[in-house]
Amino acid sequence: MEGLQMLIAEKCLLKYKQVCKKKLPATDKEWSPLAAVALVQRSCTDARDDNDHIEVVCMGTGSKCIGPERMDKNGWIVNDSHAEIVARRSFIRCKCSLGHVILFSHLITDTSFIN
């Protein structure tokens, strides 16, 4: 990896170490998949500089599927808990929550609908 990709990876690992109680595997024989979504705000120039801002929005770890025998007809059990699926679901939830906040903050500040 080079440049921006390495910076994003470093940010993701740093965030993981800050928020997760479970430690990353200590040996080379153990591993844990980690997937994350990061927002990058680039500076005005094409070259990487100190004004680039990288923020980890969500992340997930995991490598399990429950299999068809344990699936719930009502959808109460998450079937696929692979890292990239968990990170994607978290990002979708983040976007929905943000939309909810934007929608309802507008309604609260705009009192014209009361008249």
C-alpha positions in Angstrom: 0.0 0.0 0.0 1.1 3.5 -0.5 0.2 7.1 0.4 -3.5 7.7 1.1 -4.3 3.9 1.5 -1.7 3.5 4.2 -3.0 6.6 6.1 -6.5 5.2 5.9 -5.4 1.8 7.2 -3.4 3.4 10.0 -6.5 5.5 11.0 -8.7 2.5 11.0 -6.3 0.5 13.2 -5.9 3.4 15.6 -9.7 3.8 15.9 -10.1 0.0 16.5 -7.6 0.1 19.3 -9.4 3.1 20.8 -12.9 1.7 20.8 -12.6 -2.1 21.0 -12.0 -3.9 24.3 -10.9 -7.0 22.5 -7.2 -6.8 21.4 -6.0 -7.6 18.0 -4.4 -11.0 17.7 -0.9 -11.0 19.3 0.7 -13.6 17.1 1.2 -14.1 13.4 -0.8 -17.3 13.6 -4.0 -15.5 14.7 -5.9 -13.0 12.6 -9.2 -11.1 12.8 -10.8 -9.5 9.7 -11.4 -5.8 10.1 -13.4 -3.7 7.6 -14.1 0.0 7.9 -15.7 2.9 6.0 -13.6 6.1 6.2 -14.5 9.6 4.8 -11.6 11.5 3.3 -11.7 15.2 2.8 -8.9 16.1 0.4 -7.1 19.4 0.4 -7.4 21.6 -2.7 -4.2 20.1 -4.2 -3.9 16.7 -5.8 -0.8 15.9 -3.7 -1.1 14.5 -0.2 -0.5 17.1 2.4 -1.2 17.7 6.1 -4.6 19.3 5.3 -6.2 16.0 4.3 -8.7 14.8 6.9 -9.5 11.2 7.4 -12.4 10.1 9.6 -13.4 6.5 10.4 -17.2 6.5 10.2 -17.8 2.9 11.1 -16.1 -0.5 11.3 -16.8 -4.1 11.8 -15.0 -7.3 12.6 -16.0 -10.9 12.1 -15.9 -14.0 9.9 -18.9 -16.0 10.8 -22.2 -17.1 9.2 -24.8 -18.9 11.2 -25.9 -21.2 8.4 -29.3 -22.1 7.1 -30.2 -24.4 10.0 -30.1 -21.5 12.5 -31.7 -18.8 10.4 -34.8 -17.1 11.7 -37.8 -16.7 9.5 -38.6 -13.3 11.1 -35.1 -12.0 10.5 -34.2 -11.6 14.2 -30.8 -13.4 13.8 -28.1 -11.8 11.6 -27.0 -14.5 9.2 -23.8 -13.0 7.9 -21.4 -11.4 10.4 -18.4 -11.0 8.1 -16.4 -7.8 8.8 -17.3 -6.1 5.5 -21.1 -6.9 6.0 -21.0 -5.5 9.5 -19.2 -2.4 8.4 -21.6 -1.9 5.5 -24.7 -2.3 7.8 -23.2 0.2 10.2 -22.6 2.7 7.5 -26.2 2.4 6.2 -27.5 2.8 9.8 -25.2 5.9 10.2 -26.6 7.4 7.0 -30.2 6.8 8.0 -29.6 8.3 11.5 -27.9 11.3 9.9 -30.9 11.8 7.5 -33.3 11.4 10.5 -31.4 14.1 12.4 -31.3 16.5 9.4 -35.0 15.9 8.7 -36.2 16.5 12.3 -33.8 19.3 13.1 -35.3 21.2 10.2 -38.8 20.6 11.4 -37.9 21.7 14.9 -36.2 25.0 13.8 -38.8 25.8 11.1 -41.9 26.9 13.0 -43.8 28.0 9.9 -45.8 24.8 9.8 -47.4 25.8 13.2 -49.2 28.8 11.8 
